[in-house]
């Protein structure tokens, strides 16, 4: 008779996958944020297409790891983003071989400004995800442990507002006019909530830290 996989093995695989996706999506989003595009008829960064997925992934981590370990993942993700900025600056500082690759100046112009995007992302990520975690914990501990969809939507909505405001203002204030900033905030908040609804079923694929499926 074939032996069934243990819950511990399945849970660990889910945790590893969720952490890898969370960290990767955070870094990818920061790079994609360098591109400002027209989405829904308004200006916004391309990173907004990917970043909202981290909210639901964070909820998966919260569900499997608990609040403290989830915050550790958030902080480690921020640290890796700082390492990315340092590596970009190192690459820009090293002498360019313009004889064999002509786009050295473009590389410096584009990736040389990523530090401000990452700074904005770090502030928005840490503050937004802490708010998300606190709202999620409050819902579970003070309201009800039922209705996972409600706890995810409520925590994501509050944190999405905080996250969007901080990121857009810190990243582009003084560079773009306020009309464009409000456009970016509106689009980011809209897309984040749309992506939350789309990715919401993913929260039901894992068990709570105590092994209870709700």
Rosetta silent file (secondary structure, phi, psi, omega in degrees, C-alpha in Angstrom):
SEQUENCE: XXXXXXXXXXXXXXXXXXXXXXXXXXXXXXXXXXXXXXXXXXXXXXXXXXXXXXXXXXXXXXXXXXXXXXXXXXXXXXXXXXXXXXXXXXXXXXXXXXXXXXXXXXXXXXXXXXXXXXXXXXXXXXXXXXXXXXXXXXXXXXXXXXXXXXXXXXXXXXXXXXXXXXXXXXXXXXXXXXXXXXXXXXXXXXXXXXXXXXXXXXXXXXXXXXXXXX
SCORE:     score description
SCORE:     0.000 S_00000001
   1 L     0.000  131.508 -176.177    0.000    0.000    0.000 S_00000001
   2 L   -72.176  130.573 -177.847    1.414    3.391   -1.023 S_00000001
   3 L   -78.256  131.897  179.889    2.300    5.589    1.897 S_00000001
   4 L   -76.090  145.639  178.212    0.646    9.002    1.919 S_00000001
   5 L   -66.989  143.876 -177.846    2.904   12.070    2.280 S_00000001
   6 L   -72.707  155.445  178.292    2.943   13.533    5.757 S_00000001
   7 H   -62.813  -33.931 -178.723    1.295   16.858    6.511 S_00000001
   8 H   -62.984  -43.237 -179.396    4.665   18.130    7.730 S_00000001
   9 H   -64.639  -45.554 -179.949    6.331   17.471    4.363 S_00000001
  10 H   -62.995  -44.376 -179.628    3.509   19.092    2.394 S_00000001
  11 H   -62.792  -42.375  179.422    3.411   22.102    4.701 S_00000001
  12 H   -63.507  -40.041  177.976    7.179   22.633    4.470 S_00000001
  13 H   -62.457  -40.429  178.985    7.020   22.491    0.664 S_00000001
  14 H   -65.814  -41.171 -179.622    4.256   25.097    0.696 S_00000001
  15 H   -64.430  -45.987  179.821    6.215   27.359    3.034 S_00000001
  16 H   -60.760  -44.607  179.821    9.383   27.172    0.927 S_00000001
  17 H   -63.477  -42.889 -178.365    7.432   27.924   -2.256 S_00000001
  18 H   -65.550  -42.529  178.777    5.592   30.842   -0.640 S_00000001
  19 H   -63.594  -44.983 -179.797    8.800   32.410    0.721 S_00000001
  20 H   -61.080  -44.437 -179.990   10.563   32.037   -2.638 S_00000001
  21 H   -66.222  -40.715 -178.475    7.622   33.600   -4.506 S_00000001
  22 H   -61.970  -51.589 -178.463    7.265   36.430   -1.998 S_00000001
  23 H   -63.607  -44.034 -179.208   10.916   37.479   -2.118 S_00000001
  24 H   -62.747  -46.094 -178.787   11.133   37.069   -5.908 S_00000001
  25 H   -64.764  -34.394  177.157    7.971   39.066   -6.591 S_00000001
  26 H   -62.885  -46.762 -178.927    9.171   41.874   -4.326 S_00000001
  27 H   -67.636  -45.288  179.106   12.452   42.166   -6.234 S_00000001
  28 H   -59.103  -40.688 -177.804   10.821   41.781   -9.668 S_00000001
  29 H   -64.565  -38.482  179.218    8.273   44.460   -8.792 S_00000001
  30 H   -64.156  -39.049  178.862   10.976   46.951   -7.836 S_00000001
  31 H   -69.929  -43.598 -179.589   12.709   46.494  -11.193 S_00000001
  32 H   -67.291  -22.164  179.848    9.449   46.685  -13.156 S_00000001
  33 L   -67.510  -13.512  176.556    8.541   49.866  -11.271 S_00000001
  34 L   -68.988  -18.401  179.517   11.173   51.666  -13.372 S_00000001
  35 L  -100.269  121.250  175.771    8.708   51.473  -16.277 S_00000001
  36 E  -102.325  123.258 -175.507    5.742   53.855  -16.177 S_00000001
  37 E  -126.234  172.670  174.709    2.942   52.769  -18.483 S_00000001
  38 E   -96.872  114.350  178.623   -0.677   53.620  -19.261 S_00000001
  39 E  -129.044  132.209 -176.533   -2.973   51.111  -17.556 S_00000001
  40 L    58.331   29.859  177.756   -6.746   51.565  -17.291 S_00000001
  41 L    77.857    7.041 -178.834   -6.254   54.861  -19.140 S_00000001
  42 E  -134.010  162.038 -178.303   -4.020   56.289  -16.384 S_00000001
  43 E   -78.249  139.011  174.095   -0.326   56.397  -15.557 S_00000001
  44 E  -165.084  169.606  179.010    1.159   53.795  -13.232 S_00000001
  45 E   -86.320  149.822 -179.808    4.213   51.595  -12.823 S_00000001
  46 L   -68.410  -24.283  179.611    4.353   48.143  -14.425 S_00000001
  47 L   -59.068  -22.681 -178.868    5.423   46.705  -11.074 S_00000001
  48 H   -66.973  -17.342  179.207    1.840   47.044   -9.872 S_00000001
  49 H   -73.079  -23.755 -176.506    0.882   44.084  -12.077 S_00000001
  50 H  -109.306  -38.010 -174.045    2.993   41.746   -9.947 S_00000001
  51 H   -56.366  -39.674 -178.259    3.332   43.335   -6.518 S_00000001
  52 L   -57.193  -25.394  179.550   -0.297   42.791   -5.374 S_00000001
  53 H   -63.725  -24.651 -178.751    0.282   39.031   -5.434 S_00000001
  54 H   -67.844  -22.809  179.081    2.651   39.460   -2.481 S_00000001
  55 H   -65.870  -47.746  179.346   -0.301   40.430   -0.293 S_00000001
  56 H   -69.967  -37.430  176.921   -2.002   37.059   -0.656 S_00000001
  57 H   -61.746  -39.721  177.355    1.331   35.235   -0.461 S_00000001
  58 H   -61.405  -37.918  177.615    1.995   37.095    2.782 S_00000001
  59 H   -66.253  -35.765  175.325   -1.346   35.877    4.095 S_00000001
  60 H   -62.715  -43.246  178.546   -0.348   32.309    3.190 S_00000001
  61 H   -64.423  -41.642  178.518    2.872   32.777    5.156 S_00000001
  62 H   -60.802  -38.915 -177.864    0.969   34.263    8.072 S_00000001
  63 H   -68.721  -35.172 -175.686   -1.357   31.295    8.035 S_00000001
  64 H   -95.872  -32.991 -175.568    1.463   28.719    8.040 S_00000001
  65 H  -101.352  -29.198 -172.686    4.266   30.481    9.942 S_00000001
  66 L    98.038  170.319 -172.325    2.513   32.886   12.275 S_00000001
  67 H   -65.579  -47.621 -174.082    2.934   36.650   12.677 S_00000001
  68 H   -64.384  -46.250 -179.138    6.530   36.847   13.970 S_00000001
  69 H   -68.761  -31.871  176.448    8.092   34.580   11.345 S_00000001
  70 H   -65.065  -40.963  177.371    6.119   36.315    8.595 S_00000001
  71 H   -63.815  -34.391  176.861    7.548   39.660    9.682 S_00000001
  72 H   -63.616  -40.797  177.779   11.015   38.104    9.530 S_00000001
  73 H   -63.151  -41.579  178.755   10.390   37.108    5.906 S_00000001
  74 H   -60.776  -44.874 -178.586    9.260   40.672    5.129 S_00000001
  75 H   -68.581  -38.474  176.769   12.412   42.133    6.685 S_00000001
  76 H   -64.824  -38.309  177.546   14.683   39.648    4.905 S_00000001
  77 H   -61.344  -43.045  177.304   12.998   40.542    1.625 S_00000001
  78 H   -62.050  -41.271  178.489   13.741   44.205    2.292 S_00000001
  79 H   -61.393  -41.774  179.560   17.370   43.400    3.063 S_00000001
  80 H   -66.956  -31.026  175.007   17.744   41.534   -0.243 S_00000001
  81 H   -66.368  -37.164  176.268   16.335   44.538   -2.083 S_00000001
  82 H   -64.285  -42.126  176.719   19.068   46.668   -0.513 S_00000001
  83 H   -59.565  -39.677  178.481   21.654   44.140   -1.705 S_00000001
  84 H   -60.721  -44.059  178.768   20.178   44.461   -5.210 S_00000001
  85 H   -61.826  -43.747 -179.975   20.652   48.239   -5.137 S_00000001
  86 H   -61.260  -39.960  179.425   24.238   47.836   -3.950 S_00000001
  87 H   -67.568  -38.534  176.195   24.970   45.410   -6.798 S_00000001
  88 H   -62.721  -42.917  179.840   23.476   47.808   -9.367 S_00000001
  89 H   -65.145  -37.699  176.499   25.642   50.623   -7.998 S_00000001
  90 H   -63.219  -43.687  179.810   28.699   48.379   -8.162 S_00000001
  91 H   -62.940  -38.127  178.680   27.912   47.501  -11.779 S_00000001
  92 H   -69.085  -37.921 -177.387   27.543   51.193  -12.650 S_00000001
  93 H   -70.115  -33.319 -178.725   30.789   52.085  -10.882 S_00000001
  94 L   -65.025  143.077 -179.085   32.884   49.463  -12.690 S_00000001
  95 L   -56.394  133.433 -176.650   34.569   50.717  -15.911 S_00000001
  96 L   -85.700  141.428  175.509   32.309   50.144  -18.922 S_00000001
  97 L   -95.561   77.848 -176.014   33.421   48.193  -21.991 S_00000001
  98 L   -72.270  -14.804 -179.584   31.779   50.496  -24.526 S_00000001
  99 L   -69.905  -27.997 -176.908   33.796   48.990  -27.376 S_00000001
 100 L  -113.499  -10.505  178.125   31.791   45.763  -27.246 S_00000001
 101 L  -150.299  113.234 -168.416   28.478   46.920  -25.789 S_00000001
 102 L   -82.180  -11.864 -172.411   27.146   50.383  -26.538 S_00000001
 103 L   -93.375   30.588 -178.701   24.312   50.601  -24.011 S_00000001
 104 H   -67.517  -41.169 -179.892   26.484   51.265  -20.945 S_00000001
 105 H   -65.392  -39.453  178.988   25.169   54.797  -20.462 S_00000001
 106 H   -64.256  -37.319  178.232   21.550   53.641  -20.690 S_00000001
 107 H   -59.790  -46.318 -178.655   22.243   50.994  -18.046 S_00000001
 108 H   -65.665  -40.428 -179.200   23.504   53.637  -15.620 S_00000001
 109 H   -64.322  -44.808 -175.918   20.599   55.994  -16.327 S_00000001
 110 H   -74.115  -56.088 -173.506   17.934   53.327  -15.824 S_00000001
 111 H   -83.194  -12.173  176.192   19.320   51.244  -12.983 S_00000001
 112 L   -70.378  -20.472  179.797   21.083   54.145  -11.318 S_00000001
 113 L   -96.415    2.247 -176.074   17.696   55.458  -10.207 S_00000001
 114 H   -67.822  -21.089 -178.138   16.506   52.138   -8.826 S_00000001
 115 H   -60.834  -37.592 -179.981   17.680   53.112   -5.324 S_00000001
 116 H   -70.638  -36.774  176.590   14.765   55.545   -4.935 S_00000001
 117 H   -63.186  -44.315 -179.333   12.307   52.916   -6.149 S_00000001
 118 H   -66.991  -40.556  177.057   13.728   50.415   -3.689 S_00000001
 119 H   -59.015  -47.031  178.284   13.668   52.960   -0.842 S_00000001
 120 H   -62.820  -41.908 -179.445   10.028   53.696   -1.580 S_00000001
 121 H   -64.793  -40.933 -179.927    9.291   49.995   -1.924 S_00000001
 122 H   -62.839  -47.627  179.258   11.030   49.182    1.365 S_00000001
 123 H   -61.926  -46.874 -179.415    9.103   51.801    3.294 S_00000001
 124 H   -65.019  -41.045 -178.159    5.818   50.830    1.640 S_00000001
 125 H   -64.962  -50.855 -176.428    6.540   47.125    2.019 S_00000001
 126 H   -64.648  -50.693 -178.768    7.541   47.201    5.678 S_00000001
 127 H   -65.915  -46.521 -178.297    4.814   49.612    6.799 S_00000001
 128 H   -64.211  -42.870 -178.180    2.148   48.118    4.528 S_00000001
 129 H   -72.895  -32.720  174.729    2.923   44.523    5.372 S_00000001
 130 H   -65.108  -43.093  176.528    3.104   45.268    9.105 S_00000001
 131 H   -61.558  -44.962  178.523   -0.312   46.936    8.826 S_00000001
 132 H   -57.415  -46.547 -178.974   -1.567   43.964    6.802 S_00000001
 133 H   -64.112  -41.665 -178.650   -0.269   41.532    9.425 S_00000001
 134 H   -66.856  -42.676  178.436   -1.765   43.496   12.311 S_00000001
 135 H   -64.595  -42.070  178.662   -5.183   43.782   10.648 S_00000001
 136 H   -60.759  -45.970  179.774   -5.073   40.076    9.750 S_00000001
 137 H   -64.528  -40.627  179.366   -4.158   39.144   13.348 S_00000001
 138 H   -62.172  -42.468 -179.990   -6.835   41.428   14.759 S_00000001
 139 H   -61.796  -45.635 -177.175   -9.470   39.850   12.515 S_00000001
 140 H   -68.498  -44.709 -172.744   -8.460   36.315   13.515 S_00000001
 141 H   -85.962  -28.476 -174.550   -8.015   36.961   17.250 S_00000001
 142 H  -109.609  -22.964 -176.877  -10.694   39.569   17.933 S_00000001
 143 H  -106.526  -71.313  178.920  -13.413   38.983   15.322 S_00000001
 144 L  -164.789  150.260  175.068  -13.521   35.396   14.057 S_00000001
 145 L   -90.108   -0.564  176.695  -11.279   32.592   12.812 S_00000001
 146 L   -89.644  177.852  174.790  -13.883   31.776   10.175 S_00000001
 147 L    55.220   67.398  179.509  -14.342   33.396    6.774 S_00000001
 148 H   -56.931  -38.173 -178.469  -10.767   33.439    5.481 S_00000001
 149 H   -59.156  -35.496 -178.470  -11.856   35.496    2.480 S_00000001
 150 H   -71.098  -41.067 -179.912  -13.019   38.285    4.812 S_00000001
 151 H   -68.372  -36.080  178.938   -9.788   38.456    6.791 S_00000001
 152 H   -68.684  -45.771 -179.107   -7.716   38.494    3.584 S_00000001
 153 H   -64.483  -43.084 -178.232   -9.837   41.178    1.920 S_00000001
 154 H   -66.338  -45.440 -179.347   -9.939   43.420    4.994 S_00000001
 155 H   -68.095  -40.468 -179.637   -6.204   43.212    5.695 S_00000001
 156 H   -67.280  -37.553 -178.512   -5.276   43.626    2.033 S_00000001
 157 H   -64.753  -47.329 -179.034   -7.570   46.612    1.532 S_00000001
 158 H   -64.561  -46.983 -177.480   -6.161   48.582    4.472 S_00000001
 159 H   -69.089  -30.840  179.160   -2.548   47.745    3.670 S_00000001
 160 H   -64.760  -38.266  177.528   -3.054   48.443   -0.054 S_00000001
 161 H   -64.250  -49.773 -179.584   -4.085   52.031    0.717 S_00000001
 162 H   -61.441  -47.359 -177.977   -1.086   52.579    3.001 S_00000001
 163 H   -60.510  -46.614 -177.587    1.298   50.841    0.630 S_00000001
 164 H   -63.881  -43.854 -179.835    0.164   52.755   -2.469 S_00000001
 165 H   -61.913  -48.970 -177.404    0.372   56.166   -0.803 S_00000001
 166 H   -64.186  -47.369 -175.566    3.843   55.604    0.627 S_00000001
 167 H   -62.218  -51.449 -174.863    5.330   54.052   -2.514 S_00000001
 168 H   -64.143  -45.126 -177.617    4.090   56.591   -5.037 S_00000001
 169 H   -65.364  -47.645 -177.715    4.897   59.670   -2.929 S_00000001
 170 H   -68.185  -39.131 -175.705    8.388   58.541   -1.896 S_00000001
 171 H   -75.093  -35.182 -168.929    9.317   57.179   -5.345 S_00000001
 172 H  -128.128    1.305  178.393    8.051   59.993   -7.574 S_00000001
 173 E   -64.310  131.412 -178.198    7.366   63.116   -5.493 S_00000001
 174 L    90.059  -13.724  178.368    9.240   66.032   -7.028 S_00000001
 175 L  -103.639  -43.401 -179.239    9.697   64.158  -10.304 S_00000001
 176 E  -115.544  151.650  178.968    6.112   63.859  -11.524 S_00000001
 177 L   -67.503  158.159 -177.088    3.174   66.290  -11.040 S_00000001
 178 H   -61.401  -30.037  178.360    0.580   65.557   -8.350 S_00000001
 179 H   -61.842  -38.249  178.275   -2.053   64.792  -10.987 S_00000001
 180 H   -72.981  -38.429  179.190    0.093   61.895  -12.186 S_00000001
 181 H   -61.013  -44.851  178.718    0.825   60.779   -8.613 S_00000001
 182 H   -65.489  -35.107  175.896   -2.893   60.563   -7.794 S_00000001
 183 H   -61.844  -44.601 -179.447   -3.439   58.689  -11.037 S_00000001
 184 H   -65.265  -41.185  179.122   -0.758   56.194  -10.051 S_00000001
 185 H   -62.927  -44.306 -179.586   -2.191   55.784   -6.542 S_00000001
 186 H   -62.302  -46.542 -179.307   -5.694   55.186   -7.928 S_00000001
 187 H   -66.072  -42.324 -179.498   -4.538   52.624  -10.477 S_00000001
 188 H   -61.443  -45.967 -179.414   -2.298   50.837   -7.990 S_00000001
 189 H   -63.226  -41.813  179.864   -5.072   50.523   -5.426 S_00000001
 190 H   -62.854  -49.283 -178.020   -7.543   49.309   -8.071 S_00000001
 191 H   -66.432  -37.870  178.929   -5.187   46.709   -9.526 S_00000001
 192 H   -60.542  -41.195 -179.573   -4.084   45.517   -6.086 S_00000001
 193 H   -73.429  -35.353  175.963   -7.668   44.782   -5.095 S_00000001
 194 H   -62.539  -46.392  179.734   -8.423   43.104   -8.442 S_00000001
 195 H   -65.902  -31.425  176.552   -5.363   40.884   -8.037 S_00000001
 196 H   -63.063  -45.389  178.569   -6.386   40.170   -4.457 S_00000001
 197 H   -63.106  -39.916 -178.441   -9.738   38.821   -5.649 S_00000001
 198 H   -67.194  -42.319 -176.006   -8.039   36.749   -8.360 S_00000001
 199 H   -88.434   -3.944 -176.715   -5.432   35.245   -6.037 S_00000001
 200 H   -53.732  -40.792 -179.784   -7.796   34.862   -3.073 S_00000001
 201 H   -58.998  -21.954 -179.086   -8.477   31.113   -3.641 S_00000001
 202 H   -62.610  -25.536 -179.217   -4.776   30.446   -3.042 S_00000001
 203 H   -66.793  -22.055 -178.633   -5.208   31.048    0.683 S_00000001
 204 H   -86.046   -0.737 -178.112   -7.335   27.885    0.878 S_00000001
 205 H   -84.768   -9.370 -179.127   -4.525   25.679   -0.447 S_00000001
 206 L  -125.268  159.237  178.487   -2.659   25.623    2.873 S_00000001
 207 L   -93.516  158.828  174.815   -3.509   24.739    6.447 S_00000001
 208 L   -65.363  165.658 -178.703   -3.184   27.005    9.436 S_00000001
 209 L   -57.027  -33.871 -179.889   -0.077   26.772   11.604 S_00000001
 210 L   -85.877    3.865  176.399   -1.990   24.605   14.070 S_00000001
 211 L    86.814    4.471 -177.963   -3.087   22.288   11.256 S_00000001
 212 L   -90.650  128.500  178.220   -6.715   23.395   11.284 S_00000001
 213 L   -93.499  124.936 -176.464   -8.368   23.935    7.904 S_00000001
 214 L  -129.512    0.000    0.000  -10.932   26.753    8.060 S_00000001
